[in-house]
Amino acid sequence: MSKILFVHYPKCGTCQKAAKWLRENDIEVESRNIVENNPTKEELSDWLKRSGLPIKKFFNTSGRVYKENNIKDLVQTSDDDSLLTLLATDGMLVKRPVVVSENNILIGFNEEEWTKALK
């Protein structure tokens, strides 16, 4: 099995809980700080296709950048390509953590979902 990519923001409480869960369940990951190494448009596009989720699920709707820039309106009116370009500009716009494995793309931390997908 290829290594699991764990894209997170170290100061995020939810990301810290997710990292703890990964350690407790002996799941080895390659960690990537979303602010220092934001996902590219190509990565985001791949993750979107593979996840089967609507693009709005990829946005960190509780984040300052999202709120201050009224991105909620853009998400309602823009096409996926434009939204992927926007997400690729700032890691703080992307909902986190993101887990990318061979078989799964997980957005946000849901222990039940992660248990089913990763164990």
C-alpha positions in Angstrom: 0.0 0.0 0.0 1.3 3.4 -0.9 1.9 6.0 1.8 -1.1 8.0 3.0 -0.9 11.7 2.6 -2.2 13.8 5.6 -2.7 17.4 4.6 -3.3 19.5 7.7 -2.7 22.8 9.5 -0.7 22.1 12.7 -2.5 24.8 14.8 -6.0 23.5 13.9 -7.7 21.6 16.8 -9.5 19.2 14.5 -6.2 18.4 12.6 -4.5 17.8 16.0 -7.3 15.3 16.9 -7.0 13.6 13.6 -3.2 13.3 13.9 -3.7 11.8 17.4 -6.2 9.3 16.0 -3.8 8.3 13.2 -1.0 7.8 15.8 -3.2 5.8 18.1 -4.3 3.6 15.2 -0.7 3.0 14.0 -1.5 4.5 10.6 1.7 5.8 9.0 1.3 9.0 7.0 3.3 11.5 5.1 2.4 14.9 6.8 2.1 18.0 4.8 1.4 21.5 6.2 -1.4 23.0 4.1 -0.1 26.6 4.6 3.5 25.9 3.7 2.6 23.5 0.8 -0.9 24.3 -0.5 -2.5 21.7 -2.7 -2.1 22.5 -6.4 -5.1 22.9 -8.7 -4.2 19.6 -10.3 -4.2 17.8 -6.9 -7.4 19.4 -5.9 -9.0 18.4 -9.2 -7.9 14.8 -8.8 -9.1 14.7 -5.2 -12.5 16.2 -6.2 -13.0 13.6 -8.9 -11.9 10.7 -6.7 -13.9 11.8 -3.7 -17.2 12.0 -5.5 -18.0 15.0 -3.3 -19.3 18.4 -4.4 -16.7 21.1 -4.6 -18.3 23.1 -1.8 -17.3 20.3 0.6 -13.6 21.2 0.0 -14.0 24.8 1.4 -13.2 25.7 5.0 -16.4 27.5 5.5 -15.6 28.5 9.1 -12.2 30.1 8.1 -11.5 33.8 8.3 -10.4 34.0 4.6 -13.6 32.4 3.5 -15.8 34.7 5.5 -13.9 37.9 4.9 -13.9 37.4 1.1 -17.6 36.4 0.8 -16.6 33.2 -0.8 -19.9 31.6 0.0 -21.4 33.7 -2.9 -18.7 32.5 -5.3 -19.2 28.9 -4.4 -22.9 29.2 -5.3 -22.2 30.9 -8.7 -18.8 29.8 -10.0 -17.9 26.7 -12.0 -15.7 24.0 -10.5 -12.6 25.0 -12.6 -12.8 28.6 -11.2 -13.3 27.3 -7.6 -10.4 24.9 -8.0 -8.2 27.8 -9.0 -9.3 29.7 -6.0 -8.7 26.8 -3.6 -5.2 26.5 -4.9 -4.4 30.1 -4.0 -4.6 29.7 -0.2 -4.4 26.6 2.0 -6.6 28.3 4.6 -9.5 28.1 2.1 -9.3 24.2 2.0 -11.2 22.2 4.6 -8.9 20.1 6.6 -7.5 17.7 7.4 -7.4 16.0 4.1 -6.4 12.3 3.8 -5.3 11.0 0.4 -4.8 7.3 0.1 -4.9 4.9 -2.8 -8.6 4.2 -2.2 -9.9 7.2 -0.3 -10.1 11.0 -0.2 -11.3 12.1 3.2 -12.1 15.8 3.9 -12.4 16.9 7.5 -12.1 14.5 10.5 -14.9 12.1 11.2 -13.7 9.3 13.3 -16.3 6.8 12.2 -15.7 7.6 8.5 -11.9 7.4 9.0 -12.2 4.1 10.8 -14.2 2.5 8.0 -11.9 3.9 5.3 -8.5 3.4 6.9 -8.6 0.4 9.1 
